[in-house]
Amino acid sequence: MGELWLRPVGLRPQAVSISGGVGGNVAEESTTEKSGRGQGSRDENIAIIRELDYSRGHRKIFDGLNLDIPRGRVTAIMGPSGTGKTTLLRLMTGQILPNHGSILLEGSDVCRMGRNELYDTRKRIGMLFQNGALLTDISVYENVAFPLREHTRLPERLIRHIVLTKLHAVGLRGAAELMPAELSGGMARRIALARAIAMDPDLILYDEPFVGLDPISMGVIVRLIRRMNDALGLTSVVVTHDVEEVSSIADRTYLLSDGKVVASGSPEDLQENCSAVVMQFMNGMADGPVPFHYPAPDYSEQLLRRGQE
Amino acid sequence: MRRVLVDVAYAVQEWLETFGASQIFLMRVLAGCPRALLRPGLIVRQVYASGVLSLAIIGISGLFVGMVLALQGYNSLERFGATESLGVVAALALVRELGPVVTALLFAGRAGTALASEIGLMRATDQLSGMEMMAVDPIKRVVVPRFIGGIISMPLLAAIFSAMGILGAWLVGVVLLGVDEGSFWSSMRDQVDYKDDVLSGVLKSFVFGIAASLLAVFEGYNSIPTAEGVSRATTRTVVLTALSVLILNFMLTAVLIGEV
């Protein structure tokens, strides 16, 4: 394969090298290049989160969270299960509203947007859900074509061209006519990725993209995230707790715990961080600041009391 | 005592929240209807799913209801020597009451549960959130076509139910029990009024269609995204639709007859 021209919705034609597809030279492509596209006259950060508070019932998920997403980079948001990583993505896309604070996307506060403005903003965001969230009653081809059919009036020939290009980019052009139920977990996520980039977004959000994948599928997804980011000039936010995989592709990493950012920097910075929370998470220790046991009354007292009843 | 009061207050609050949510939902669905009509392909697909796929259960049920009606009717009319009125008795019962009501109950069991569980599973598997993230309103894209499809299907299914019922009554009455065929059809033609009987049945089935479709899409859309939540939404769809249809039927009958 030489160079492929991606002209999704005529907004931003780009020469993208997709040499050899997923099964070809991609593995040899550099995944450590830290590109900084899209900077220049625009803001350095595509998203800025300030003093974010969010509670679910009596439980405080975020307590004064501050976070910046640099443009053109791959940003990883990590943290133990239940720290609100997926909730943060839902807040960033206006699916839920915070109790307090601001989430600026390209300078506009998501929390203050009306439905139409929010939908216009979402057209510039792609999101990869944990399970792919493919529409199960239509084929792979129709899934990737779905946002194009809903938002554009492109002729069928052009839609077909775009869909096949996106499917080729994720290595699944041959699966175009399959139904979602016929796909493996890794394939479903790659199709969802093709759909997420169909509208040529500026920002793409990945919600636990590596969960439940075999090593080969995981390697493919890891490389695709980095390659898509660099080739299409995107900004990527990867929410995950897979330290090793994300460290190989992230430019910046945030570690969340107790509703706040407890550490940030490059993956190397986090590896060298001596904080107990960071060390526990990065080294996968069972007990530490994040306790092994869920809060409970004293074990012996509880046993004795129950014995008397 | 205080605990009971708190529980009652929570129950009232929950009911008010559900009621408010259902009203907002209804407004959004109604607001989405005009634009949905511009995409007839989506509606036709739902008429097929709700209507065409319900044809077998509706047709067979209608046939047997008509047959039972003829048996019972013949048994009663024979005492008065009025078996030639069997046609009109069966037709009036089917067109005015049994057609719309039984079809609505069967619709709730076949199409209503399918709608609720389909939309509930779409929520549980993030398909609705995925649409939201693609800037596609799931109410307009998923809910409204299914709602309109249900409303279109219901009167058609009720008409097919009544037609099959009349066929069943003819089979039992004329073919099996020997009622005079001429009086069976002529009494029906003379006594069944187009406006008072047929149109009132159509009106009823149209109203039941709105109620059944709205409840199904509402329960599915607002279901808790778990296996238990979807199951509960499906059950609630059948129970609430059955109750609503029976209550609405009384109210509509009272208004249409005008004697209450």
Interface residues (C-beta under 8 A of the other chain):
Chain A: T93 Q95 Y119 D120 R122 K123 I125 M127 F129 Q130 N131 A133 L134 L135 T136 F146 P147 E150 H151 R195 M199
Chain B: T125 D126 Q127 S129 G130 M131 E132 M133 M134 A135 V136 D137 R141
